[in-house]
């Protein structure tokens, strides 16, 4: 669809939302590597909100994710993370002295496009492109505290329709099709590699009885451009997490799905404009220290550490291969899918988890 159609949908959604403020300008802030369409909406009182307009995937999963995100922000009230997540804007459903009980996250849908609005996240400091060991340890503590807070509210978050098992089963079906090479723009030998890894992933979920593992709300995509910190002049507490935005990869799953991106943030190579999705960052010394520091706050088990390669495998299979066309420009999608079969997934077998296991046993 054209940009003008997206803007028309945004305007219609804002009108339906019923906010009396008037839109005076709309700024396209979409990531240049992504297919997502995100707008910064300028309002007549000099405030701003963000709008996400989409037509990829399912509106019903989109609405479900926003319902869970909104519930998370409600349940985190009264904790140190009550203002951490940029809020999904809600609309009252009826008059009541208890507004939280009658508010629902607002999503708009016309059968072709769907829209959600978010409050503009306040931002403080950004971490540098390369973290020092002390900064990495501090980030590990902060993420552990956040995961622990999410763990405490998880029982009150409704189950979601999607799961990593269902996503992998769907991908296995897609890769089993005789049209898979055409549909994924990959040669048959690459399709074979992806099929094997998807099948192996599903077997491992069965072996470890993943269905019984604890699930919490997680954000998966931690990179240095989607959260901010509050720096402190203290040798014992360098900074605290301040705000987080961008919820494209929100899930209710094992906290371990967050760790691949956390390994990238704490890696020796740091944040880069040109990047790959290699798993080498999960065995770098600095990530070993990250795991050691995280374990001090929210302990990990041997089974958790041994699942990290599977969490990475799921990321590659689901977000790069199955959903790549949703998240990346066509040129990057083709490159990453090819790299997944040629290098990313085969590299899993070469990962040595010994230092990570030692980090939680010392």
Buried (B, 14 or more C-beta within 10 A) or exposed (E): EEEEEBBBBBBBBBEBBEBEBEBEEBEEEBBEBBBBBBBBBBBEEEEEBBBBBBBEEEBEEBBBBBBBBBBBBBBBEEBEBEBBBBBBBBBEEEEEEEEEEBBBBBBBBBEEBBBBBBBBBEEEEBBEEBBEEEBBBBBBBBBBBBBBBBBEBBEEBEEBEBBBBEBBBBBBEBBEEEEBBEEBBBEEEBBBBBBEBBBBBBEBBEEBEBEEBEBBBBBBBBEBEBBBBEBEEEEEEBBBBBBBBBBBBBBBBBBBBBBBBBBBBBBEBBBEEEEEBBBBBBBBEBBBBBBBBBBEBBEBEEEBBBBBBBBBBBBBBBBBBBBBBBBBBEEBBBBBBBBBBBEBBEBBEEBEBEBBBEBBEE
